[in-house]
Amino acid sequence: MSAAVLYAARCHARPRLALLLLTLLLIAASLVHLGLGARWIAPQTVLQALLEYNPRNFDQRIIVDLRLVRLAAALLTGAALGVAGLLLQTVIRNPLGEPHILGLNAGASLAVVATSALGLSLG
């Protein structure tokens, strides 16, 4: 193989390796999150709850009914924010673009102040 082909293969391998490492880090952090809280739950109980759920086990019910739902919401929110940032950078055609450029933060602050001043609520 030529040096150019080897260099290209090496350049394509780096992002894949980084993606793999970040995915493993996300999985590890998620498993740690499921065990931490007001009541500490052992890692083997966390894995049992995910693989062999027993609704009679109180710790497993905490994991599945409370913490797993919160984890899924956090992961989906993070993914949605990432996609929103990507779309913003694509629309303004600037890879370094951020919400300050379009004044989105100022508009959001105005909405918070107006809602507080006028006493409006969602409920």
MIVOFI-407443 format. One line per 3 residues: number of its first residue (from 1); for each residue x, y, z of C-alpha. Coordinates in Angstrom, 3 decimals. Example, Ala and Ser with C-alpha at 12.3 -4.5 7.8 and 13.67 -1.06 7.14 Angstrom:
MIVOFI-407443
1> 12.300 -4.500 7.800  13.670 -1.060 7.140
//
This chain:
MIVOFI-407443
1> 0.000 0.000 0.000  1.137 3.507 -0.663  1.788 6.048 2.050
4> -1.257 8.090 1.001  -3.598 5.126 1.440  -2.160 4.338 4.868
7> -2.451 7.987 5.917  -6.088 8.117 4.754  -6.907 4.911 6.624
10> -5.294 6.287 9.772  -7.205 9.580 9.476  -10.528 7.744 9.176
13> -9.717 5.479 12.109  -9.240 8.339 14.591  -12.845 9.625 14.539
16> -14.144 6.060 14.774  -11.934 5.358 17.763  -13.018 8.608 19.414
19> -16.683 7.769 18.794  -16.196 4.288 20.239  -14.458 5.637 23.352
22> -17.104 8.317 23.894  -19.881 5.738 23.493  -18.239 3.477 26.076
25> -17.842 6.459 28.407  -21.543 7.310 27.980  -22.559 3.741 28.797
28> -20.306 3.656 31.869  -21.575 7.034 33.096  -25.166 5.888 32.552
31> -24.615 2.744 34.619  -23.002 4.786 37.394  -25.924 7.227 37.282
34> -28.423 4.397 37.703  -26.676 3.290 40.904  -26.260 6.700 42.507
37> -28.955 8.653 44.295  -30.567 9.069 47.685  -30.343 5.302 47.972
40> -27.079 3.785 46.712  -27.629 0.624 44.673  -24.889 -1.909 43.959
43> -23.664 -2.226 40.352  -24.690 -5.887 40.149  -28.237 -4.932 41.154
46> -28.266 -2.295 38.410  -27.239 -4.885 35.836  -29.816 -7.358 37.173
49> -32.516 -4.697 36.879  -31.605 -4.084 33.250  -31.197 -7.747 32.271
52> -33.533 -9.688 34.593  -36.111 -7.254 35.979  -37.952 -8.450 39.078
55> -40.799 -6.075 40.069  -40.782 -7.452 43.634  -37.232 -6.206 44.238
58> -37.457 -2.653 45.629  -34.033 -1.555 44.363  -34.805 -2.764 40.860
61> -38.121 -0.902 40.898  -36.282 2.291 41.871  -33.923 1.823 38.935
64> -36.550 1.005 36.317  -39.417 3.237 37.465  -37.461 6.336 38.509
67> -33.837 6.497 37.492  -34.064 4.888 34.055  -36.829 7.298 33.037
70> -34.767 10.267 34.228  -31.699 8.940 32.401  -33.657 8.511 29.157
73> -35.008 12.056 29.438  -31.503 13.435 30.023  -30.044 11.516 27.067
76> -32.854 12.616 24.748  -32.529 16.227 25.893  -28.788 16.187 25.277
79> -29.279 14.675 21.834  -31.957 17.257 20.969  -29.693 20.113 22.049
82> -26.873 18.679 19.960  -29.111 18.459 16.884  -30.383 21.994 17.510
85> -26.809 23.278 17.624  -25.956 21.411 14.438  -28.992 22.864 12.672
88> -28.135 26.355 13.864  -24.590 26.047 12.557  -25.892 24.649 9.266
91> -28.454 27.417 8.781  -26.007 30.254 9.432  -23.240 28.370 7.550
94> -20.752 28.941 10.332  -19.183 25.954 12.101  -18.405 28.194 15.082
97> -21.933 29.616 15.255  -23.703 29.859 18.575  -27.072 31.153 19.833
100> -25.601 34.560 20.776  -25.130 35.369 17.088  -28.857 35.362 16.415
103> -29.799 36.899 19.757  -31.583 33.777 20.955  -30.360 34.173 24.530
106> -31.537 37.773 24.685  -34.959 36.754 23.369  -35.228 33.951 25.896
109> -34.235 36.325 28.705  -36.883 38.791 27.561  -39.507 36.041 27.662
112> -38.512 35.079 31.216  -38.623 38.683 32.423  -41.965 39.347 30.719
115> -43.468 36.164 32.164  -42.257 37.047 35.651  -43.349 40.685 35.421
118> -46.808 39.899 34.047  -47.379 36.972 36.402  -48.088 34.510 33.600
121> -47.882 30.776 34.201  -48.200 27.592 32.208  -50.710 25.995 34.556
//
